[in-house]
């Protein structure tokens, strides 16, 4: 029987090796989590972790069997006296690892394919996930492959300014900060536009403090690929998002298939702190005057939904 040899270019091989290194870390995470399950479930997760880290190769048919076993069936697990919640936890962990691997691949493709990618970052949970993913790929640093854009509206929470500094130190980048044209401080802004423009003319306020600085950032940096944290679970026009959207610039949505909870699960799994205001009930973080906390059920550890200047 003839053997088919698939040619892999050096560039693609290098990219796959880089992704494999990142996925190897995901595999070790999966391995570590395996210790919290029953022996049988732990064995299954260990098998998957070994494959993802490149330590083991499993035939496709056996891999499919392992995946079916990992998610299991409620009927079979109940019959065997298994813990249904544990099986669900295992299935969710496998899903999270798949989402993480896909997001890394999307970002790596963006880095490899575009000359001037940028990430406008508002420091909400999903944005911090993307910052961490970019950091893992070596895309930040003194000579960044992806520039981080931050829009300072002069009306952000004090915690947001401090959290930006914390993220810059943690991930090793310096944000490109854009503000209202010709203004360098809130004092200058108030002197020119007054302190209540967001009350008297919200559209004018948005244009001056958000829309124009954002457009200027993309133009001045000549951005050809704009990374963002939009997800399908935001609903409405985002319900059918794909990870790439053609245009000028191309829009890149590495978290398109994630859910809100996935973002917090990722941060917790990797030991990355989210914006501190999330813990106070703020599902999104925007301007002080338009971002509101929501009441959570007693004992709830994460916010599940809400409203604000931007989406988590």
Secondary structure, DSSP 8 states (H G I E B T S, - for coil): ---------HHHHHHHHHHHHHHHHHHHHHHHHHTTS-HHHHHHHHHHHHHHTTS----HHHHHHHHHHHH--HHHHHHTT--HHHHHHHHHHHHHHHHHHHHHHHHHHHHHH-SSEEEE---SHHHHHHHHHHHHTT--STT-SSEEEEE--S-B-HHHHHHHHHHHHHHT---EEE-STT--SHHHHHHHH-S-HHHH-HHHHHIIIIIHHHHHHHHHTT-SEEE----GGG-GGGTT--SEE-SSSEEE-TTTT--HHHHHHHHHHTT----GGGGGT-SS--BTTT-------TT--S-----SSS--
